[in-house]
Amino acid sequence: MTAAGRDDGLSGKGSISHISVPPPRWCSMPFETSFYAPYSSFDQPHFTLDETIQCCCGYLPISPLHSLIGVPKHAVIYGLTNRLNASIELLPCPVCCHVRRQIGADLGHFGLFNWNNSMIFSHELLNGFTNAYTASETPFSAFCLTVQRTYMDHGTDNTFCSDDTFVRVWFAFTRLQELDSGMMCPTCGPSPSIIIADGISLGIHHSQMSANVAPPTHVSPETSEKH
């Protein structure tokens, strides 16, 4: 949760990708638009400037697209089973004036989530974690470990990103998805002041467990019982 709430200084979304992404087919109603992952067939991909370009601060170039000349930079695509080197054309942002804040393409129509123009993640990978934790209560650390082990099948130097980075990327990605079911408490509304959660879907790491952790139904001498 600390990683997910970290201020990257990259605006509210914290990502270059900004176009809405439909949720996967398996968690959509039959009448809803859903995402179908395209079959990726990249071989040393190169992504050029297109009509979806934007900086993470929200700045959009006002010059015609054909007059813009981007500078190619190295990037890494993180997929479900392997990582791939790529290049992407970027423009300096005249508003941010920072080396990390550059204008790049959204890449959503390729089935990719452009986090910061250097680290790009496939929708298949990010939706894969959503699928895993809703089906088998998989924490972030366990999912990242399984992906890292899969990457090693392609070489021991084929590394995955850190757990903290993946947490931040996944939360930034889900902000682009319409995952709200519309359910709410008829008394408290959509944002109740007190929430009791079982801690299964987003379970904490075992290293954070202590003797002070107890189920919400636990009764102690300090508990005020009211009937």
C-alpha positions in Angstrom: 0.0 0.0 0.0 2.9 2.3 0.7 4.3 1.7 -2.9 0.8 2.1 -4.4 0.3 5.5 -2.7 3.7 6.8 -3.5 3.8 10.2 -5.3 6.1 9.7 -8.3 5.9 13.3 -9.2 4.4 12.2 -12.5 0.9 13.7 -12.1 -2.1 11.9 -10.7 -1.9 9.0 -13.1 1.9 8.6 -12.9 2.0 7.2 -16.4 2.3 8.2 -20.1 -0.7 5.9 -21.0 -3.9 7.9 -20.5 -6.5 6.3 -22.7 -9.2 4.2 -21.0 -8.7 0.4 -21.2 -11.7 -1.9 -21.1 -11.6 -4.6 -18.5 -10.9 -8.2 -19.5 -13.7 -10.3 -21.0 -13.8 -12.6 -18.0 -14.9 -9.8 -15.6 -17.2 -8.0 -18.0 -20.9 -8.4 -18.4 -22.1 -9.8 -21.8 -23.4 -6.4 -22.9 -20.2 -4.5 -21.9 -17.3 -3.6 -24.1 -14.3 -5.7 -23.1 -10.6 -6.0 -23.9 -9.2 -8.7 -26.1 -5.5 -8.9 -25.9 -3.8 -8.7 -29.3 -1.4 -11.3 -30.3 2.0 -9.7 -29.8 4.5 -10.5 -32.6 7.2 -7.9 -31.8 10.8 -8.4 -32.9 12.9 -5.5 -31.8 9.9 -3.1 -31.9 10.1 0.6 -32.6 7.3 2.9 -31.6 6.9 6.2 -33.4 5.0 9.3 -32.5 1.3 9.1 -33.2 -2.0 10.9 -32.4 -2.0 9.5 -28.8 1.2 11.2 -27.7 1.1 13.0 -24.3 3.3 13.8 -21.4 2.5 12.5 -17.9 1.7 16.1 -16.9 -1.1 16.1 -19.5 0.6 18.4 -22.0 -0.3 17.8 -25.7 1.9 19.3 -28.5 0.1 21.9 -30.5 2.2 21.5 -33.6 1.0 19.2 -36.4 2.1 15.6 -35.9 4.0 15.4 -39.3 6.2 18.4 -38.2 7.3 16.7 -34.9 10.7 14.9 -34.9 11.1 12.5 -32.0 14.4 11.2 -30.6 14.5 7.4 -30.3 15.2 6.1 -26.8 15.7 2.6 -25.4 12.8 1.0 -23.5 12.0 -2.4 -22.1 8.7 -4.3 -22.6 7.7 -6.5 -19.7 5.4 -9.3 -20.9 3.9 -12.3 -19.1 6.7 -14.7 -19.8 9.6 -12.6 -21.1 11.0 -9.1 -21.5 11.9 -7.5 -24.8 14.1 -4.6 -25.8 12.4 -1.8 -27.8 12.9 1.8 -28.9 10.4 4.6 -28.7 10.4 8.1 -30.1 10.1 10.9 -27.6 9.8 14.6 -27.4 11.0 16.9 -24.6 8.1 18.4 -22.6 8.3 22.2 -22.6 6.2 22.4 -19.5 8.0 19.9 -17.2 11.6 20.6 -18.3 12.8 17.4 -16.7 14.8 14.6 -18.4 12.3 12.0 -17.2 9.2 13.9 -18.3 9.0 13.4 -22.0 6.2 13.1 -24.5 5.5 9.6 -25.8 2.8 7.5 -27.4 0.1 5.8 -25.3 0.7 2.4 -27.0 -2.7 1.0 -25.7 -3.7 -0.2 -29.2 -0.7 -2.5 -29.1 -1.9 -4.0 -25.9 0.8 -2.2 -24.0 0.8 0.2 -21.0 3.5 2.9 -21.3 4.4 3.7 -17.7 7.3 6.2 -18.1 8.6 5.8 -21.7 11.4 3.5 -20.4 9.4 0.7 -18.8 6.5 -0.6 -20.8 4.1 -3.4 -19.6 1.8 -5.6 -21.5 -1.9 -5.6 -20.7 -1.7 -9.4 -20.6 0.8 -9.2 -17.7 -1.2 -6.6 -15.7 -4.5 -8.3 -16.3 -2.8 -11.5 -15.4 -2.3 -10.3 -11.9 -5.9 -9.1 -11.6 -6.9 -12.6 -12.7 -4.6 -14.3 -10.3 -5.4 -12.4 -7.1 -9.2 -12.6 -7.7 -9.0 -16.3 -8.4 -6.5 -17.6 -5.9 -5.8 -14.7 -3.4 -2.3 -14.1 -4.9 -0.3 -11.3 -3.2 1.9 -9.1 -5.3 5.1 -10.6 -4.0 4.1 -14.2 -5.0 3.0 -13.1 -8.5 6.2 -11.2 -9.1 8.2 -14.2 -8.0 6.4 -16.5 -10.4 7.0 -14.1 -13.3 10.7 -13.7 -12.4 11.1 -17.5 -12.4 9.4 -17.7 -15.8 11.8 -15.0 -17.1 14.7 -17.0 -16.0 13.8 -19.8 -18.5 15.0 -17.3 -21.1 18.3 -16.6 -19.3 19.4 -15.8 -15.8 20.1 -12.2 -16.7 16.5 -11.8 -18.0 15.2 -10.0 -14.9 11.8 -8.7 -14.0 11.1 -5.3 -12.3 11.0 -4.9 -8.5 7.9 -5.7 -6.5 7.4 -2.0 -5.6 7.6 -1.0 -9.2 5.1 -3.6 -10.3 2.7 -2.4 -7.5 2.9 1.2 -8.7 2.4 0.2 -12.3 -0.5 -2.1 -11.6 -2.4 0.6 -9.7 -1.7 3.2 -12.4 -3.0 0.7 -15.0 -6.2 -0.1 -13.1 -7.0 3.7 -12.9 -7.5 3.5 -16.7 -9.9 0.6 -16.3 -13.6 0.7 -15.5 -13.7 -1.9 -12.8 -16.4 -0.4 -10.6 -19.4 -2.7 -10.3 -21.7 0.1 -9.0 -22.4 -1.7 -5.8 -22.7 0.4 -2.6 -24.0 0.3 0.9 -27.6 1.6 0.9 -26.9 3.3 4.2 -23.3 4.5 4.0 -23.2 5.2 0.3 -20.1 4.5 -2.0 -17.5 5.7 0.5 -18.2 4.5 4.1 -16.0 5.9 6.9 -15.3 2.4 8.3 -14.5 -0.7 6.2 -13.9 -4.2 7.6 -11.9 -6.3 5.1 -10.8 -9.9 5.3 -7.4 -9.0 3.8 -7.4 -12.0 1.3 -7.3 -10.5 -2.2 -4.6 -7.9 -1.3 -3.0 -9.9 1.5 0.0 -8.6 3.3 3.5 -10.2 3.1 4.2 -12.7 5.9 7.1 -10.5 7.1 4.5 -7.9 8.2 2.7 -10.3 10.4 2.9 -9.8 14.2 1.1 -10.7 17.4 -0.9 -7.6 17.1 -2.7 -8.8 14.0 -6.1 -10.3 14.7 -9.4 -10.8 12.9 -11.9 -7.9 13.1 -14.3 -10.3 15.1 -11.7 -10.8 17.8 -13.0 -9.7 21.2 -10.4 -8.3 23.7 -10.8 -6.7 27.2 -10.5 -3.3 25.5 -13.4 -4.1 23.2 -16.5 -2.1 23.9 -19.4 -4.4 23.5 -22.7 -2.8 22.7 -25.9 -4.7 21.9 
